[in-house]
Amino acid sequence: MPPRSSESGNPTPDAYVGLLFVSLAALLTGIIFLFLELSDYGFKIAP
């Protein structure tokens, strides 16, 4: 099988790339809310 040629330039992002950014934003939002919830209970991050 011959290697792919890059004559067409960079591939264009599709809907799946957008979903990756949505999932990254959801993970970061969840981590922030988890930290805020744990701080209500006096949770401290060890130095």
C-alpha positions in Angstrom: 0.0 0.0 0.0 1.6 3.3 -1.0 1.8 6.1 1.6 -0.7 8.8 1.6 0.2 11.9 -0.4 -0.2 15.3 1.2 -1.0 17.1 -2.0 -4.3 18.3 -0.7 -2.6 20.1 2.3 -3.9 19.8 5.9 -7.1 17.9 6.5 -10.1 19.9 7.4 -11.5 19.4 10.9 -14.8 17.7 11.0 -17.6 17.2 13.6 -15.5 14.8 15.6 -12.9 17.4 16.3 -15.6 19.7 17.6 -16.9 16.9 19.8 -13.4 16.5 21.2 -13.4 20.2 22.3 -16.8 19.8 23.8 -15.8 16.8 25.8 -12.6 18.6 27.0 -14.7 21.6 28.1 -17.1 19.3 29.9 -14.2 17.6 31.7 -12.6 20.9 32.8 -16.0 22.2 34.0 -16.6 19.0 36.0 -13.2 19.2 37.6 -13.8 22.8 38.6 -17.2 22.1 40.1 -15.8 19.0 42.0 -13.0 21.2 43.5 -15.6 23.8 44.5 -17.8 21.2 46.1 -14.9 19.6 48.0 -13.7 23.0 49.2 -17.1 23.4 51.0 -16.1 20.3 53.1 -12.7 21.6 54.0 -10.8 19.5 51.5 -7.2 20.7 51.1 -4.7 19.6 48.4 -1.6 18.2 49.9 1.5 20.4 49.3 
